[in-house]
Amino acid sequence: MKVQVVTDSTSDIPQEVAKQMGIIVVPVHLRFGNKDYLDGVDIQTNEFYSMLASSADHPATSQPNPEDFSSVYREYCGATGGIVSIHVSSKISGTFNSAVMAKNTLKSQCPIEVVDSKFNSAGLGLVVMAAARAARAGASVEQVANEAREAVGKVGMFGMFETMKYLARSGRVNKTIATASRILNVMPLLTFHDGEIVRGGLVRTVNKGMDRIYDYVRRNIPISELVIVHSKVADRAVLLKKRLSEFIEEEKISIDELGPSLGVHGGPGVLLAAIRRAE
């Protein structure tokens, strides 16, 4: 029986892609005021950004709890050859720990491997899709988990935030720093190092930020897969794809949207590139 691959909605894998590849996505919980939503279930990306712009309340997120994972694991334990559950970096979310707790309550029922992707958004998504391809090819639980862990070492991410306003509202950066960045008219560049989000520099214009993303990708060729992620700046994503197609085949480049669970922190104007280096 085929191994079931599971992830969480911070992976930003489009719903149609997840369905096509047989990936189960456990949603992150969102709250606007007194109303709760499940990312990708009760609230979709366009609706979320519209509410983000108009709501007096800044939304909050909470990770899937162990029971969220347990219910999914129970459903697939008996019908598959096992489960490989791959999640957002454990250094920035407790989602991985929730999945481990669920595994520990069900491990006697079927083999379950939980993998820390050390990324979020499309970085996590690239790891998940590598595992899903191995599962579809008939690999065992151990082989699928190993494929995911190998992919972690080949993935990288680099991007820019047009504003720190939403990072400050969600408590991810100090409000003084956010105010200073607005006054100085600078935008942060962010990347990942060993599972943690770290600053990759500052730029004063969107074009300079796009140049830095372009340079990051070019420095890492050869690349087997590239995902450009944006939040409400599709024109910039398309332009970046066109520039990157100078040295990467267009069929290796996809464009996705930053979903609600991460859009809470980034707001509109995020543009990032997630890469998987070739062998």
matplotlib code that plots the C-alpha trace (Angstrom):
import matplotlib.pyplot as plt

x = [0.0, 1.1, 2.6, 0.5, 2.2, 0.8, 1.8, 0.3, -1.1, 2.0, 3.4, 1.4, 0.9, -2.1, -5.1, -5.2, -1.6, -2.1, -5.0, -3.2, -0.1, -2.2, -0.9, -3.1, -2.9, -3.8, -5.0, -3.6, -6.2, -6.9, -9.0, -10.4, -11.9, -14.3, -14.5, -12.3, -11.3, -9.4, -6.8, -7.9, -11.1, -13.3, -11.2, -9.4, -6.5, -8.3, -10.9, -8.2, -6.4, -9.6, -10.4, -6.9, -7.2, -10.6, -10.9, -10.2, -8.9, -5.5, -5.9, -4.0, -2.9, -2.5, -0.8, -2.8, -3.2, -2.3, -5.9, -6.0, -3.1, -4.4, -7.7, -5.9, -3.4, -6.3, -8.1, -5.1, -3.3, -5.3, -5.6, -2.0, 1.5, 2.2, 2.4, 5.2, 4.2, 6.3, 6.0, 7.0, 10.4, 10.2, 12.2, 9.4, 6.3, 5.0, 3.3, 6.1, 5.7, 1.9, 2.5, 5.1, 2.6, 0.0, 2.4, 3.3, -0.4, -0.8, 2.6, 1.4, -1.3, 0.9, 4.4, 4.5, 7.5, 7.5, 10.0, 11.1, 11.4, 13.4, 11.4, 7.9, 5.9, 7.3, 10.5, 8.4, 6.3, 9.3, 10.3, 6.7, 6.5, 9.8, 8.4, 5.1, 6.8, 8.7, 5.5, 3.7, 6.6, 6.0, 8.7, 8.4, 7.8, 11.5, 12.4, 9.9, 11.1, 14.7, 13.8, 12.2, 15.3, 17.6, 15.4, 15.7, 19.5, 18.9, 16.2, 16.8, 14.7, 15.2, 12.7, 11.5, 8.8, 7.5, 6.4, 7.1, 3.7, 2.1, 5.2, 4.8, 1.1, 1.6, 4.3, 7.1, 9.2, 9.5, 7.1, 10.0, 12.0, 9.0, 8.5, 12.1, 12.1, 9.1, 10.7, 14.0, 12.1, 13.8, 12.5, 13.8, 15.2, 14.8, 16.2, 16.6, 19.5, 19.3, 15.5, 15.5, 14.4, 17.3, 17.8, 19.4, 19.9, 17.9, 16.8, 15.2, 13.2, 11.2, 13.4, 16.5, 14.8, 13.9, 17.5, 18.7, 16.3, 17.4, 21.1, 20.3, 18.8, 21.5, 24.2, 22.6, 22.3, 21.9, 18.4, 15.9, 12.8, 11.9, 8.7, 8.0, 5.6, 3.9, 1.1, -1.0, 1.9, 1.3, 2.8, 6.1, 6.1, 5.5, 8.3, 10.7, 9.8, 10.5, 13.9, 14.8, 13.8, 17.0, 18.9, 16.2, 13.6, 10.2, 8.6, 10.8, 9.3, 5.9, 4.1, 2.1, 0.4, 1.3, -1.6, -3.5, -1.4, 1.7, 0.0, -1.0, 2.7, 3.7, 0.7, 0.6, 3.8, 5.8, 7.9, 10.2, 11.9, 12.2, 14.7, 15.7, 19.2, 20.0, 22.2]
y = [0.0, 3.5, 5.7, 8.7, 12.1, 14.7, 18.3, 21.6, 24.6, 26.8, 24.8, 27.0, 24.0, 24.9, 22.7, 21.3, 20.3, 18.7, 16.7, 15.7, 14.5, 12.8, 15.1, 15.6, 19.2, 19.8, 23.4, 26.0, 27.7, 31.5, 33.9, 37.2, 38.9, 36.3, 34.1, 31.0, 29.7, 26.8, 27.9, 26.7, 25.2, 28.0, 30.9, 31.1, 33.3, 36.1, 36.4, 36.5, 39.4, 41.3, 40.8, 41.7, 45.0, 45.9, 44.3, 46.3, 43.2, 41.8, 38.0, 35.5, 32.0, 28.8, 25.6, 22.4, 20.6, 16.9, 15.8, 17.5, 15.2, 12.2, 12.3, 12.4, 9.6, 7.4, 7.8, 6.7, 4.3, 1.2, 2.2, 2.9, 1.5, 4.1, 7.9, 10.5, 13.8, 16.8, 20.2, 23.8, 24.3, 23.4, 26.5, 28.8, 26.8, 24.1, 22.2, 19.6, 18.9, 18.5, 15.9, 14.0, 13.9, 12.5, 9.9, 8.8, 8.0, 6.0, 4.5, 1.0, 1.2, 1.9, 3.2, 7.1, 9.2, 13.0, 15.2, 18.7, 20.5, 23.5, 25.8, 27.2, 28.3, 26.9, 25.7, 23.3, 22.6, 21.5, 19.0, 17.7, 17.3, 15.4, 13.0, 12.7, 11.7, 9.0, 7.7, 7.6, 5.6, 2.9, 3.8, 2.6, 4.8, 4.9, 5.6, 8.4, 10.0, 9.7, 11.4, 14.3, 14.6, 14.6, 17.3, 19.5, 19.8, 20.9, 23.5, 27.2, 30.4, 34.1, 36.9, 40.4, 42.0, 45.2, 46.3, 45.3, 46.5, 43.0, 41.5, 44.1, 43.5, 39.8, 40.3, 38.8, 42.0, 44.9, 47.8, 50.3, 48.4, 48.4, 52.1, 52.8, 50.7, 52.8, 56.1, 55.1, 53.6, 50.2, 46.8, 43.6, 40.7, 37.3, 33.9, 30.6, 29.3, 25.9, 26.2, 29.8, 32.9, 35.4, 38.8, 38.7, 42.4, 45.6, 47.4, 50.7, 49.8, 46.9, 46.7, 46.3, 43.5, 41.7, 42.1, 40.4, 37.5, 37.1, 37.1, 34.5, 32.1, 32.6, 31.9, 28.5, 27.1, 24.3, 24.2, 21.4, 23.2, 26.8, 28.2, 32.0, 32.9, 36.3, 38.0, 40.3, 41.2, 38.8, 41.2, 41.2, 37.4, 37.1, 39.6, 37.7, 34.5, 36.0, 37.2, 33.9, 32.0, 33.5, 30.6, 28.2, 26.4, 28.0, 24.6, 24.3, 27.6, 27.8, 30.8, 30.3, 32.7, 33.2, 31.6, 33.0, 31.2, 33.1, 36.1, 37.0, 37.9, 39.1, 40.9, 42.0, 42.7, 39.6, 38.1, 35.1, 32.4, 28.8, 26.6, 22.9, 22.5, 19.9, 16.9]
z = [0.0, -0.8, 2.0, 2.9, 3.0, 5.4, 5.9, 7.3, 5.5, 6.1, 3.1, 0.7, -1.6, -3.9, -3.1, -6.7, -6.5, -3.1, -4.5, -7.6, -5.6, -2.9, -0.1, 3.0, 4.4, 8.0, 8.4, 10.7, 13.0, 12.4, 14.5, 13.4, 16.4, 17.9, 14.8, 14.2, 10.7, 9.3, 6.8, 3.3, 4.6, 6.1, 4.6, 1.3, 0.3, -1.5, 1.2, 3.9, 2.4, 1.9, 5.6, 6.6, 4.9, 6.2, 9.7, 12.8, 14.5, 13.5, 13.0, 15.2, 14.3, 16.3, 15.3, 14.6, 17.9, 18.5, 18.0, 14.6, 13.6, 15.4, 13.5, 10.2, 11.2, 12.4, 9.1, 7.0, 9.3, 8.2, 4.6, 3.7, 4.2, 6.8, 7.2, 6.6, 8.2, 7.2, 8.9, 9.3, 11.1, 14.8, 15.6, 14.5, 15.3, 17.7, 14.8, 14.6, 18.3, 17.9, 15.2, 17.3, 20.2, 17.9, 16.5, 20.0, 20.8, 17.6, 16.7, 17.6, 14.9, 11.9, 11.1, 11.3, 10.6, 11.5, 9.6, 10.5, 7.2, 8.8, 6.5, 5.9, 2.9, -0.4, 1.2, 3.2, 0.1, -1.9, 0.7, 0.9, -2.9, -3.0, -0.5, -2.3, -5.5, -3.7, -2.1, -5.5, -6.8, -4.2, -1.6, 2.0, 5.0, 5.8, 2.2, 1.9, 5.2, 4.0, 0.7, 2.7, 4.9, 1.9, 0.2, 3.3, 2.7, -0.9, -0.3, 0.3, 0.6, 0.2, 0.0, 0.9, 3.0, 1.6, 5.1, 8.7, 9.8, 9.9, 11.5, 14.3, 14.6, 15.0, 17.6, 15.4, 15.4, 17.8, 16.9, 17.3, 14.7, 12.4, 12.8, 12.2, 9.0, 7.7, 8.6, 6.9, 4.0, 4.1, 3.5, 5.2, 3.3, 5.0, 4.6, 6.6, 8.5, 10.3, 10.6, 11.8, 10.0, 9.8, 8.2, 4.7, 4.4, 3.8, 0.6, -0.1, -3.2, -4.5, -7.6, -5.4, -3.5, -6.7, -7.8, -4.6, -5.0, -8.6, -7.5, -4.7, -7.2, -9.8, -7.2, -6.4, -9.9, -11.0, -9.7, -10.2, -8.9, -8.1, -6.5, -6.4, -3.7, -3.4, -1.5, -3.7, -6.0, -8.8, -11.3, -9.5, -9.3, -13.1, -13.8, -11.5, -13.2, -16.6, -15.4, -13.8, -17.0, -18.5, -16.9, -15.6, -17.8, -17.3, -16.6, -13.5, -12.1, -10.5, -8.9, -5.7, -3.2, 0.4, 2.3, 5.3, 8.0, 6.9, 5.4, 9.0, 9.6, 6.1, 4.8, 1.2, -0.6, 0.3, -2.6, -2.1, -4.0, -2.7, -4.5, -4.6, -5.8, -8.3, -7.5]

ax = plt.figure().add_subplot(projection="3d")
ax.plot(x, y, z, "-o")
ax.set_aspect("equal")
plt.show()
